[in-house]
């Protein structure tokens, strides 16, 4: 497990990944940044690269990471993460254009959601009180006003990604790696 992970380590990892992106991203100073991603960056490149950098920085062997699979509505979805926990979350469903791969760092009372979003310019780091992140993450998983929660968490409205997103849900499975 790459835990505990500090804010300083996370910023270091983000800056390493930003330098590798095409085109490269600008260096950030801390997790309170309002830096934006490039619409050409894919979450499927950004998020795994960031997890890899966290493993390098913390000296964690990636084979020691644990990935849990949660299907839609799974009652065992975590209700909290410990302080200084770094997690990669990959959400999948139909239509697949809504799929998203992102990381979180829980630090103190804040969850830092770290992302890029293909085709959209988004805040690389979004900040939430821990309970707010968990609420919206569970809403996505349990089909409770999922479009509003998607927009809140990622800063991208589903109807800007696909015409006529499903009303009930798009999420079928997610992978949570820590």
Secondary structure, DSSP 8 states (H G I E B T S, - for coil): ---S--HHHHHHHHHHHHHHSSS-----SSTT---B--TT--HHHHHHHHHHHHHHHHT--GGG--EEEEETT-TTS-S---TTEEEEEEEEESSGGG-EEEEEEEETTEEEEE--BTTB--BSEEEEEHHHHHHHHHHHHHTSSHHHHHHHHHS--GGGTSTT--SS--EEEEEEE-
